[in-house]
């Protein structure tokens, strides 16, 4: 339903094309994070992500791409684990 509403808004010209495309990318990233939440903790650990990271990323505002922020957070954790 949300896809339909967003596509109708774009078709009606209610939203600018550049900002809409960025919004859609960030919204899709948020949906992919929700799909990650369905994985068990062992699979998430293999990816270097914790369940608390998923909750953190899901709570970010839509002005931030949650998938990129999640990846950066996991990378920083791995880097700090190597330093110890």
MOCORDA-V883033 format. One record per backbone hydrogen bond with DSSP energy under -1.0 kcal/mol. NH is the residue of the N-H (numbers start at 1). CO is the residue of the C=O. E is the energy in kcal/mol with one decimal. If there is no record, write none. Layout:
<<NH CO E> <NH CO E>>
This chain:
<<5 1 -2.2> <6 2 -2.8> <7 3 -2.5> <8 4 -2.3> <9 5 -2.1> <10 6 -2.1> <11 7 -2.3> <12 8 -2.2> <13 10 -1.1> <14 9 -2.1> <20 16 -2.0> <21 17 -2.3> <22 18 -1.8> <23 19 -2.4> <24 20 -2.8> <25 21 -2.1> <26 22 -2.2> <27 23 -2.5> <28 24 -2.6> <29 25 -2.1> <30 26 -1.9> <31 27 -1.8> <32 28 -2.1> <33 29 -1.7> <34 30 -1.7> <35 31 -1.7> <36 32 -1.7> <37 33 -1.4> <38 35 -1.3> <39 36 -1.8> <44 40 -2.0> <45 41 -2.3> <46 42 -1.7> <47 43 -1.3> <49 44 -2.8> <54 50 -1.4> <55 51 -1.9> <56 52 -2.2> <57 53 -2.8> <58 54 -2.4> <59 55 -1.2> <60 57 -1.2> <64 61 -1.9> <69 65 -2.3> <70 66 -2.4> <71 67 -2.1> <72 68 -2.5> <73 69 -2.2> <74 70 -2.3> <75 71 -2.3> <76 72 -2.5> <77 73 -2.0> <78 74 -2.3> <79 75 -2.3> <80 76 -2.3> <81 77 -2.3> <82 78 -1.7> <83 79 -1.3> <84 80 -1.1>>
